[in-house]
Amino acid sequence: MNPKIRIMEEKSFKETIRRWKTSDFLRQLASVIIGILITFGGSTLIQRCSERREVAQVLSMVRDELQINLHGIERQKEYRAHDFAGAKAIRPYVDSPESMPVDSLYKYINVFFGDRSYFGCLTNSLEVLKNSEQIHYIRNKKLIRDLFMVYENMKNFQESTKEFHSQRIIGFNDYIVSGSSDITESVLTDPSVLPKAFAEGIKTPSVRQFIIYTDSGNNGIGFILRLADQLITDITKVINMIDKETGH
């Protein structure tokens, strides 16, 4: 730039400054401050929006995991309710198995030989949330508390169904060792043999104990059913809280 022009611009700027009143200085200062605030405020808003998106992504993963666990609990409840009804129907005939109505026997025999699975609680998404910074950005702290609590109760439910599973396996294995399994296998080709298979199987002490355990309303299967009902309610509640937190 031409030195003369630069000198003229500097003189012009200085003359302008000299003519400014206090109010002019304040207006210019206010403009600068407002500009800075807008810049920092915009940056903060962008950061918060980014944090909210990340929170929503992680919570969405947790929500999907809860849905899968919920489905597993509902399925366990259905199976165990059938086992509970079957045990109550069979128990009066443990000392006189030959007198049990054949139609009831066909309906409930899978208390012994049916589903032997147990509930497995998925926790991968929860672990992602626990080990990420996003958990600090969740606004509803009650959601965090209820979420951890429901996962803890799901783990308890898992252990209860495992215990039921082990009791069934013990009874089933003892039934096989007793030799009654040969009769049971023939049921596949000749269903009329089922009453005889039942009469032989119920003599096995562990099988009898399993029926008593399953029929228990305060421990065994009764506890599993009550815990399932509570978990279904609590998981549904937490899912709704997640939807509210993420704006879904």
JOSULZI-V626955 format. One record per residue. N is the residue number from 1. PHI is phi in whole degrees, 0 to 359 (NA if undefined). BURIAL is + if it has 9 or more other C-alpha atoms within 8 Angstrom, else -. Layout:
# JOSULZI-V626955
n=N phi=PHI burial=BURIAL
n=N phi=PHI burial=BURIAL
This chain:
# JOSULZI-V626955
n=1 phi=NA burial=-
n=2 phi=299 burial=-
n=3 phi=303 burial=-
n=4 phi=294 burial=-
n=5 phi=296 burial=-
n=6 phi=298 burial=+
n=7 phi=296 burial=-
n=8 phi=295 burial=-
n=9 phi=294 burial=-
n=10 phi=296 burial=-
n=11 phi=295 burial=-
n=12 phi=298 burial=-
n=13 phi=296 burial=-
n=14 phi=296 burial=-
n=15 phi=295 burial=-
n=16 phi=295 burial=-
n=17 phi=298 burial=-
n=18 phi=296 burial=-
n=19 phi=281 burial=-
n=20 phi=292 burial=+
n=21 phi=267 burial=-
n=22 phi=302 burial=-
n=23 phi=297 burial=-
n=24 phi=294 burial=-
n=25 phi=300 burial=+
n=26 phi=297 burial=-
n=27 phi=295 burial=-
n=28 phi=295 burial=-
n=29 phi=297 burial=-
n=30 phi=298 burial=-
n=31 phi=297 burial=-
n=32 phi=295 burial=-
n=33 phi=297 burial=-
n=34 phi=299 burial=-
n=35 phi=299 burial=-
n=36 phi=296 burial=-
n=37 phi=297 burial=-
n=38 phi=297 burial=-
n=39 phi=298 burial=-
n=40 phi=292 burial=-
n=41 phi=296 burial=-
n=42 phi=295 burial=-
n=43 phi=297 burial=-
n=44 phi=296 burial=-
n=45 phi=297 burial=-
n=46 phi=298 burial=-
n=47 phi=295 burial=-
n=48 phi=294 burial=-
n=49 phi=298 burial=-
n=50 phi=296 burial=-
n=51 phi=296 burial=+
n=52 phi=296 burial=+
n=53 phi=295 burial=-
n=54 phi=294 burial=+
n=55 phi=299 burial=+
n=56 phi=298 burial=+
n=57 phi=295 burial=-
n=58 phi=293 burial=+
n=59 phi=295 burial=+
n=60 phi=296 burial=+
n=61 phi=296 burial=+
n=62 phi=296 burial=+
n=63 phi=299 burial=+
n=64 phi=299 burial=-
n=65 phi=295 burial=+
n=66 phi=297 burial=+
n=67 phi=297 burial=-
n=68 phi=295 burial=+
n=69 phi=298 burial=+
n=70 phi=299 burial=+
n=71 phi=299 burial=-
n=72 phi=296 burial=+
n=73 phi=292 burial=+
n=74 phi=297 burial=+
n=75 phi=292 burial=-
n=76 phi=299 burial=+
n=77 phi=299 burial=+
n=78 phi=297 burial=-
n=79 phi=295 burial=+
n=80 phi=289 burial=+
n=81 phi=296 burial=+
n=82 phi=294 burial=+
n=83 phi=298 burial=+
n=84 phi=298 burial=+
n=85 phi=296 burial=+
n=86 phi=295 burial=+
n=87 phi=297 burial=+
n=88 phi=292 burial=+
n=89 phi=285 burial=+
n=90 phi=276 burial=+
n=91 phi=305 burial=+
n=92 phi=298 burial=-
n=93 phi=248 burial=+
n=94 phi=295 burial=+
n=95 phi=264 burial=-
n=96 phi=218 burial=-
n=97 phi=300 burial=+
n=98 phi=292 burial=-
n=99 phi=268 burial=-
n=100 phi=289 burial=+
n=101 phi=304 burial=-
n=102 phi=298 burial=-
n=103 phi=296 burial=-
n=104 phi=292 burial=+
n=105 phi=296 burial=+
n=106 phi=296 burial=-
n=107 phi=289 burial=-
n=108 phi=245 burial=+
n=109 phi=297 burial=+
n=110 phi=287 burial=+
n=111 phi=302 burial=+
n=112 phi=269 burial=-
n=113 phi=248 burial=-
n=114 phi=270 burial=-
n=115 phi=301 burial=-
n=116 phi=238 burial=-
n=117 phi=276 burial=-
n=118 phi=225 burial=+
n=119 phi=285 burial=+
n=120 phi=244 burial=-
n=121 phi=280 burial=-
n=122 phi=277 burial=-
n=123 phi=226 burial=-
n=124 phi=302 burial=-
n=125 phi=292 burial=+
n=126 phi=298 burial=-
n=127 phi=296 burial=-
n=128 phi=300 burial=+
n=129 phi=296 burial=+
n=130 phi=297 burial=-
n=131 phi=263 burial=-
n=132 phi=248 burial=-
n=133 phi=286 burial=-
n=134 phi=300 burial=+
n=135 phi=298 burial=+
n=136 phi=285 burial=-
n=137 phi=264 burial=+
n=138 phi=286 burial=+
n=139 phi=288 burial=-
n=140 phi=274 burial=-
n=141 phi=291 burial=-
n=142 phi=294 burial=-
n=143 phi=299 burial=+
n=144 phi=299 burial=+
n=145 phi=299 burial=-
n=146 phi=293 burial=+
n=147 phi=296 burial=+
n=148 phi=296 burial=-
n=149 phi=294 burial=-
n=150 phi=291 burial=+
n=151 phi=291 burial=+
n=152 phi=296 burial=-
n=153 phi=291 burial=+
n=154 phi=294 burial=+
n=155 phi=294 burial=+
n=156 phi=296 burial=-
n=157 phi=297 burial=+
n=158 phi=300 burial=+
n=159 phi=295 burial=-
n=160 phi=294 burial=+
n=161 phi=289 burial=+
n=162 phi=295 burial=+
n=163 phi=297 burial=-
n=164 phi=298 burial=+
n=165 phi=301 burial=+
n=166 phi=294 burial=-
n=167 phi=298 burial=+
n=168 phi=294 burial=+
n=169 phi=297 burial=+
n=170 phi=301 burial=+
n=171 phi=298 burial=+
n=172 phi=294 burial=+
n=173 phi=295 burial=-
n=174 phi=297 burial=+
n=175 phi=296 burial=+
n=176 phi=294 burial=+
n=177 phi=299 burial=-
n=178 phi=292 burial=-
n=179 phi=95 burial=-
n=180 phi=290 burial=+
n=181 phi=297 burial=+
n=182 phi=297 burial=-
n=183 phi=290 burial=+
n=184 phi=298 burial=+
n=185 phi=299 burial=-
n=186 phi=290 burial=+
n=187 phi=297 burial=+
n=188 phi=298 burial=-
n=189 phi=255 burial=-
n=190 phi=219 burial=-
n=191 phi=302 burial=-
n=192 phi=292 burial=-
n=193 phi=280 burial=+
n=194 phi=306 burial=+
n=195 phi=303 burial=+
n=196 phi=292 burial=+
n=197 phi=298 burial=+
n=198 phi=295 burial=+
n=199 phi=298 burial=+
n=200 phi=286 burial=+
n=201 phi=294 burial=+
n=202 phi=289 burial=+
n=203 phi=286 burial=+
n=204 phi=292 burial=+
n=205 phi=306 burial=-
n=206 phi=292 burial=+
n=207 phi=290 burial=+
n=208 phi=298 burial=+
n=209 phi=296 burial=-
n=210 phi=297 burial=+
n=211 phi=297 burial=+
n=212 phi=295 burial=+
n=213 phi=298 burial=+
n=214 phi=292 burial=+
n=215 phi=282 burial=+
n=216 phi=290 burial=+
n=217 phi=273 burial=-
n=218 phi=263 burial=-
n=219 phi=244 burial=+
n=220 phi=12 burial=+
n=221 phi=290 burial=+
n=222 phi=297 burial=+
n=223 phi=295 burial=+
n=224 phi=300 burial=+
n=225 phi=293 burial=+
n=226 phi=294 burial=-
n=227 phi=294 burial=+
n=228 phi=298 burial=+
n=229 phi=299 burial=-
n=230 phi=293 burial=-
n=231 phi=293 burial=+
n=232 phi=300 burial=+
n=233 phi=294 burial=-
n=234 phi=291 burial=+
n=235 phi=295 burial=+
n=236 phi=300 burial=-
n=237 phi=296 burial=-
n=238 phi=294 burial=+
n=239 phi=300 burial=+
n=240 phi=295 burial=-
n=241 phi=294 burial=+
n=242 phi=295 burial=+
n=243 phi=300 burial=+
n=244 phi=291 burial=-
n=245 phi=294 burial=+
n=246 phi=266 burial=+
n=247 phi=80 burial=-
n=248 phi=270 burial=-
